[in-house]
Structure formats: C-alpha cells, structure tokens
Amino acid sequence: MTREVFLEDSYKKEHQAEVIDIKENKIILDETIFYPSGGGQPHDTGMIKQGNEIFKVNKVQRENGQIVHYVDNAEKLKQGPVEILIDWDRRYKLMRYHTLLHVLAGYLYSKFGALATGNQIFEDRARIDFQFEKPLTDEQFNEVEEATNKLIQENHHVSIRTVSREEAEKIDGFIKTVINLLPPSIQNVRLVTIGDIDEQACGGTHVKETKEIGSFQISKIKSKGQNKKRLEVTLNTI
C-alpha cells in the first residue's frame, strides 16, 4: 500500500520514493506526494526523475485500492529509487479552492441550514451545489459573498486530525450526513477543521490558514431544482 504523504504534508513539493511496480504506462510508488482524483479535487501533475531521465506524470488515480501514476515513456523507468515532484502552482490553486469551498459550505450551513450536495474543483474556478431550506434573493447571495470573504480574512486556522468512526458520528451538524455515506469498512475518519466555521470528513489537500485563500467572487448561480443552487466561484488574483 502506497504511503500517502500528501495527507501528512500538503505543502511537500518533492519527495524521494521507490518505484515498486510498472505495468505499461502505470507506475506504483511506495510513497507519493501526488494527489489522486477524488472528492471533487483533481489529480496532481508533475514529474518523476530517475538518473538523467525525466518522466511526465499526466494523471493519478485510485485503481483497485492502489494509487496509480500514469507516466510518459514508462518503458524507460526501472524499479528502484526516484525523485518525485508535483506541479506546485497547480496544486496550490486547488488547495486554495478546496479550503474556500469548506468555508463557504460552513457559512451557508450555519446561516441558512443549506447542505452542500456536491462539488468540483478546477484550476481557475470551482463549483458547489447546495440544497437550501428556502430560496435566497440576489441580495442575500451578495451578502454571502461579502460575509464569506470577511471570514477568510479573519484568518482562521485549518487543522487536520484522524478520529475513530464512532467518535466522528458523535459530532453534531452536517458532518453526520457525510459519515453515514462512508463505506462500513472505513473505521478511521480524517477530519478537516476550519476554526469554528466548519468541520468535515475530507481526504483532500488544504491550506494552513484561510488568509491563504485570498478573496473570491461568486461568478455564477444556476438553479438545479427546487431550492437547489449551483454556485460557481472564482478566486481573485493575489
């Protein structure tokens, strides 16, 4: 089983690892800093160095319980030591967007009882779907943007811990809905906590404090059914 270093340190940009299996263009490492697609967060890209050779990593995903790295010219790779490097600029944008979605979800749940039902992160934007108890006006959505930006600038600390499923199920709030959706085989839950704004089960990468997010704007609002809204958000240039 590959050690998931990205869960321990989301800021690690390069790492020493071992190639333990090669099948065509699919590489398995003993340890990785590459995030595999999941939870609305896209996979990392980057490169693997072995000797004087550089191999581009195009895609990373979980397959049959393994983290698989799709690599160019993999036939030249050999089992053994390598240096792995992620595209940090891309990853950092994804981290900022991911933490932003958590802040937004926490605020909308506490203020309006809105439940986040899905999300997708891109390099230049993100979207998140909400089920509201009752419709919000355009003015209220403007207030949501303003209030969430204010929360971000208050610079709340982002912490990560792992607890037993039993302990996680005792936490009040929307988190219970998420825990109930996890397969019974998962008995330890990774929790991402943002100050007193939000606490969620999450396997993604995040910034250390909300100020790193910068400011954002709600760039698009789309109706997805009765009291269901999809918000598209865009980070402003730092």
C-alpha positions as CSV (number, residue, x, y, z in Angstrom):
1,M,0.0,0.0,0.0
2,T,1.4,3.4,-1.0
3,R,2.1,5.8,1.8
4,E,0.0,8.9,1.1
5,V,2.4,11.7,2.1
6,F,0.1,14.4,0.7
7,L,-2.2,13.6,3.6
8,E,0.6,14.3,6.1
9,D,2.0,17.4,4.5
10,S,0.0,19.1,1.7
11,Y,2.9,21.5,1.2
12,K,5.5,19.0,0.2
13,K,6.6,19.7,-3.4
14,E,9.2,17.0,-3.9
15,H,10.0,13.7,-2.3
16,Q,12.2,10.6,-2.5
17,A,10.3,7.4,-3.4
18,E,10.7,3.9,-4.8
19,V,9.1,2.5,-8.0
20,I,7.7,-0.8,-6.8
21,D,5.6,-1.8,-9.9
22,I,5.4,-0.9,-13.6
23,K,2.7,-2.0,-15.9
24,E,2.8,-0.3,-19.3
25,N,2.3,3.4,-18.5
26,K,1.1,2.8,-15.0
27,I,3.5,3.3,-12.1
28,I,3.1,2.4,-8.4
29,L,5.3,4.0,-5.8
30,D,5.9,3.0,-2.2
31,E,5.3,6.7,-1.2
32,T,3.7,9.6,-3.1
33,I,3.0,13.3,-2.8
34,F,0.7,13.1,-5.9
35,Y,-2.9,13.5,-5.0
36,P,-5.2,11.1,-6.9
37,S,-8.5,12.4,-8.2
38,G,-11.3,12.2,-5.6
39,G,-13.7,14.2,-3.6
40,G,-14.1,16.8,-6.3
41,Q,-10.4,17.6,-6.3
42,P,-8.5,16.8,-9.5
43,H,-5.3,14.8,-9.5
44,D,-1.9,16.3,-9.4
45,T,0.5,16.5,-12.3
46,G,4.3,16.7,-12.2
47,M,7.3,14.6,-13.0
48,I,9.4,11.6,-11.9
49,K,13.2,11.8,-12.1
50,Q,15.4,8.7,-12.3
51,G,19.1,9.3,-13.1
52,N,19.2,11.7,-16.1
53,E,15.7,10.7,-17.3
54,I,12.6,12.8,-16.6
55,F,9.1,11.3,-16.9
56,K,6.0,13.4,-17.0
57,V,3.1,12.4,-14.7
58,N,-0.1,13.1,-16.5
59,K,-2.8,11.5,-14.3
60,V,-3.1,10.0,-10.9
61,Q,-6.0,7.9,-9.7
62,R,-7.0,5.1,-7.4
63,E,-7.5,1.7,-9.0
64,N,-8.3,-1.4,-7.1
65,G,-7.1,0.1,-3.9
66,Q,-3.8,1.3,-5.3
67,I,-2.6,4.8,-6.3
68,V,-1.6,4.6,-9.9
69,H,0.6,7.2,-11.7
70,Y,0.2,7.5,-15.4
71,V,3.6,8.3,-16.9
72,D,5.0,9.2,-20.3
73,N,7.8,6.9,-21.6
74,A,7.3,4.5,-18.7
75,E,9.2,1.7,-20.6
76,K,12.4,3.6,-19.7
77,L,11.7,3.5,-16.0
78,K,13.1,0.9,-13.7
79,Q,12.1,-0.3,-10.3
80,G,14.1,1.5,-7.7
81,P,14.7,5.0,-6.3
82,V,13.3,8.1,-7.9
83,E,12.7,11.7,-7.1
84,I,9.1,12.9,-7.5
85,L,8.0,16.5,-8.0
86,I,4.5,17.9,-8.2
87,D,3.4,21.0,-10.3
88,W,3.2,23.2,-7.2
89,D,1.5,26.2,-8.7
90,R,-1.4,24.0,-9.9
91,R,-1.7,22.1,-6.6
92,Y,-1.7,25.3,-4.5
93,K,-4.5,26.7,-6.5
94,L,-6.5,23.5,-6.0
95,M,-5.8,23.7,-2.2
96,R,-7.0,27.3,-2.0
97,Y,-10.2,26.4,-3.9
98,H,-10.8,23.3,-1.7
99,T,-10.5,25.3,1.5
100,L,-12.7,28.0,0.1
101,L,-15.5,25.5,-0.6
102,H,-15.3,24.3,3.0
103,V,-15.5,27.9,4.3
104,L,-18.5,28.6,2.0
105,A,-20.2,25.4,3.0
106,G,-19.7,26.0,6.7
107,Y,-21.1,29.6,6.5
108,L,-24.1,28.6,4.4
109,Y,-25.0,25.7,6.7
110,S,-24.7,27.9,9.9
111,K,-26.5,30.8,8.4
112,F,-29.2,29.2,6.3
113,G,-29.1,25.5,7.1
114,A,-28.0,24.8,3.5
115,L,-26.5,21.4,2.8
116,A,-23.6,21.0,0.3
117,T,-24.5,18.1,-2.0
118,G,-21.6,18.1,-4.4
119,N,-18.6,20.0,-5.7
120,Q,-16.0,20.1,-8.4
121,I,-12.7,22.0,-8.4
122,F,-10.8,23.3,-11.4
123,E,-7.6,25.3,-11.7
124,D,-9.4,28.5,-12.5
125,R,-12.7,28.1,-10.7
126,A,-14.8,25.7,-8.6
127,R,-18.5,24.9,-8.2
128,I,-20.5,23.7,-5.3
129,D,-24.1,22.6,-5.1
130,F,-26.4,23.4,-2.2
131,Q,-29.9,22.3,-1.1
132,F,-31.5,25.4,0.6
133,E,-34.4,25.2,3.1
134,K,-35.9,28.2,1.2
135,P,-34.9,30.4,-1.7
136,L,-32.3,33.2,-1.3
137,T,-32.6,36.5,-3.0
138,D,-29.8,38.0,-5.1
139,E,-29.2,40.5,-2.3
140,Q,-28.7,37.6,0.1
141,F,-26.2,35.9,-2.2
142,N,-24.3,39.2,-2.4
143,E,-24.2,39.2,1.4
144,V,-23.0,35.6,1.4
145,E,-20.0,36.6,-0.8
146,E,-19.2,39.6,1.5
147,A,-19.6,37.6,4.7
148,T,-17.5,34.7,3.5
149,N,-14.7,37.0,2.3
150,K,-14.7,38.5,5.7
151,L,-14.4,35.1,7.4
152,I,-11.5,34.3,5.1
153,Q,-9.6,37.5,6.0
154,E,-10.1,36.8,9.7
155,N,-7.5,34.1,9.1
156,H,-8.9,31.0,10.7
157,H,-6.5,28.1,11.3
158,V,-7.0,24.9,9.3
159,S,-6.3,21.7,11.3
160,I,-6.5,18.1,10.4
161,R,-6.9,15.1,12.7
162,T,-8.0,11.5,12.4
163,V,-10.6,10.0,14.7
164,S,-12.5,6.8,15.0
165,R,-15.7,6.5,13.1
166,E,-17.6,6.1,16.4
167,E,-16.2,9.4,17.6
168,A,-16.9,11.2,14.3
169,E,-20.6,10.0,14.5
170,K,-21.0,11.9,17.8
171,I,-20.1,15.3,16.3
172,D,-23.1,17.5,15.7
173,G,-24.0,19.1,12.4
174,F,-23.9,18.2,8.7
175,I,-20.9,16.0,9.2
176,K,-23.1,13.2,10.4
177,T,-24.7,13.0,6.9
178,V,-21.2,12.7,5.3
179,I,-20.1,10.0,7.8
180,N,-23.2,7.9,7.1
181,L,-22.3,7.9,3.4
182,L,-18.9,6.4,4.1
183,P,-18.5,2.6,3.4
184,P,-18.7,0.5,6.6
185,S,-15.1,-0.6,6.0
186,I,-13.8,2.9,6.8
187,Q,-13.4,2.9,10.6
188,N,-11.0,5.9,10.9
189,V,-12.1,9.3,9.6
190,R,-9.9,12.2,8.6
191,L,-11.4,15.5,9.7
192,V,-10.6,18.9,8.4
193,T,-11.5,21.7,10.8
194,I,-11.5,25.4,9.9
195,G,-11.6,27.4,13.1
196,D,-15.2,27.3,14.4
197,I,-16.5,27.7,10.8
198,D,-16.6,24.1,9.5
199,E,-15.6,20.6,10.3
200,Q,-15.9,17.9,7.7
201,A,-14.7,14.4,6.8
202,C,-12.3,15.1,3.9
203,G,-9.3,13.3,2.2
204,G,-8.2,16.4,0.2
205,T,-5.4,18.9,0.5
206,H,-5.9,22.3,2.2
207,V,-4.0,25.5,3.0
208,K,-2.9,26.0,6.6
209,E,-5.0,29.2,7.3
210,T,-7.8,30.9,5.5
211,K,-6.0,34.0,4.6
212,E,-4.0,32.0,2.0
213,I,-7.2,31.6,0.1
214,G,-7.3,35.3,-0.8
215,S,-10.6,36.8,-1.9
216,F,-13.2,35.4,-4.2
217,Q,-16.4,36.2,-6.0
218,I,-19.5,34.2,-6.8
219,S,-19.2,34.3,-10.6
220,K,-22.4,32.3,-11.5
221,I,-25.5,31.0,-9.8
222,K,-27.5,28.3,-11.5
223,S,-30.8,26.6,-10.5
224,K,-30.6,22.8,-10.2
225,G,-34.2,22.2,-9.0
226,Q,-36.4,23.3,-6.2
227,N,-34.3,25.3,-3.7
228,K,-31.2,23.7,-5.3
229,K,-28.4,26.1,-6.4
230,R,-25.1,25.6,-8.0
231,L,-22.6,28.4,-7.1
232,E,-19.6,28.9,-9.3
233,V,-16.8,30.7,-7.5
234,T,-13.6,32.3,-8.8
235,L,-10.5,33.3,-6.8
236,N,-9.2,36.8,-7.3
237,T,-5.6,37.3,-8.3
238,I,-3.4,37.6,-5.2
